[in-house]
Amino acid sequence: MKIAITGGKGGVGKSMVAISLAVEFTRNGKTMLVDADAECPNDHLLLSVKRKKYVTVYQPIPKWDFAKCTKCGKCASICKQNAIVFTKGKYPAFVQDVCIGCRACVVACPTGAITETKKEIGKIYTGYYDVNPVRSKSPKATASFITRTSNGVNLVSGELKLGELASGEVVAEVRKYSDKINEKIKAGIMIIDSSPGIGCPVIASLVGTDYIVGVTEPTPSALFDLKRVLYLAEHFGIKRGIVINKFDLAKNFYKEIEKFAKINKIPILGRIPYRKDFVQSTIRMMPVVEINQKYKKLFKEIINEISAKLK
C-alpha cells in the first residue's frame, strides 16, 4: 500500500505526519519512507538518520558535432527553455544549467549534428531508523552499543543537486528506485513525503499511490493550497483524506476546513493539537511518537481511518 503525504503549502507539518505514520506502521510490519521533497529533503534529519549514497541521478543534455553543424539555428528555435542561443552565421551556444533534457533539439537537427551526453542532477540516498533498537554491552568496552533489528523504517531520500532545476525528474527516479529497493525489502507500507506545491515534483509523488493524506493548518493560505492539491488527487482518481495540524491555534478558521471537507465529502482523518512536544521533536531529531507516548494513539487512529477508507 502506497500512501502519499502532501498538502500544498509548505510548513504545515507534512514531514512530521509522514515520519510519525511511518514509525507507527512499522510496529505492525515492514515500512518504507520515501522523502520525495528533492529540493529540501529533511526526513533523515527529523529521524537523525545518517544516509548512504545509493545512486546518482543524471539528465540527458545535447552535445554538438560542429563538423556536421550547418548553423541553421533550428535547435535554438525549437528549445522552449532558451537553453540554446543562436546568432546567424555562428555556431549555437549551449547554456547547460537551463536545459531540462527534453531532447527536442536532437530530433530537430536536420544533419544529425546533435547527440546526447548527460549531467548529474541529483542523488538518491538510503537510510534506516530503528524503532526498537536492542541495546547490549560490547564485549570489548563498557559502553553499550545498538544492534539493528528488523523493526524499523527503511528510508529512501532524493536530493536535487544545488543549482539544478529538474526536481520532478529526481522525484520520478526516487519513486522508481524505491520500488526497486522494495522488491528486496518487501515492505507492505510505503509512505511518500511529497514536496510543497502542486507542480511536477508533487505530481510525480502522487501518481500510482493508493491514498493521499492532505495535511493542512487553520490558515487561509493553507486551505487554499489544500484545495488545489486535493483537486489533483481527484483528477488522478485517488482516495484522499485530511489531517488538520495545529487545529487549536485558530478554532474559528478551523471550522472553515471542516466545512470544505463536508461539502466535498472528504473525510477528516485526524486533528493534531499544537504542543511544545512537536518543537522538541524537531530539536531532538526524534519522532514525536517516541518523545511522548500519548501521540501514538493519535496517529494509530489516523492509520485506522486510512485503513478503513481503503477497504
Order of alpha helices (4+ residues) and beta strands (2+ residues): beta-alpha-beta-alpha-beta-alpha-beta-beta-alpha-beta-beta-beta-beta-alpha-beta-alpha-beta-alpha-beta-alpha-beta-alpha-alpha-alpha
